[in-house]
Amino acid sequence: MRKWDSSLSTKLNMVCTSRLPLIISILIIVCIAAARFPGEMLPRAWLPFVSRAQYLPPVCPPGVTVLPNSTLYIASGNHPHVVGEVCNNTSNTIWDVTVYVNFLNSSGGIMSSGSYSTPMTHLSPHTRTCFDVGSNSYGGIERAVAYQFEPATSSVTVYPRPNLTVISSQSTLIMPSLDYDVTGVIRYDGSATIHSVMPVITLYNSEAKVVACEYTYTYSSTLTAGQSSGFESYIYGRDNAGATRLCRCRI
């Protein structure tokens, strides 16, 4: 049996004792930085995607229709918003798709109204896109508790959407602010040069209801045939207490 070297133990104890103040100082600095900048110190978490079997989006009825997967949220100043999706279940490409909402109080009366043209200006046949409609007037003391839709409007166009593909995308949840950082790459496979390419991001909860609709632009303001460009979009504080389960980027 090997004998324990007491001199080695003494040396180790001296090293640990001499560096203890340095270790304590480092821990204090880290704690202070975490308290002042919590969003920078805490790790990012990947958005918990659900499988296709779990995610069941609503079926699109014939025509141009607002789908029954919308949600209400109240922005600053008691300002009501509705986020949801509109579907083009026709054989035509449409554009200038506008959604109309009436915001209701607790008695069922109309408090205010709002309208919004979807950020995806052209909607191909049998596709959908998201919207975020806010009230035309800012809320007062009374709070909107419900909403109702008027029929959506759109126009048929003979111009198809550009041949664009989302070749990669990912979503990161930023803690503790509950912001989402969405990044990706878009490829253009058309011929003529196009401008101001706009990816549209939709966040869904576990019930396949829309909880956020945002858009951004690619880093490159113009795209030529075969060119790709990245994009990034920040969605601020819309995780809805951890309810978001799916992020989709459409172009």
Order of alpha helices (4+ residues) and beta strands (2+ residues): alpha-alpha-beta-beta-beta-beta-beta-beta-beta-beta-beta-beta-beta-beta-beta-beta-beta-beta-beta
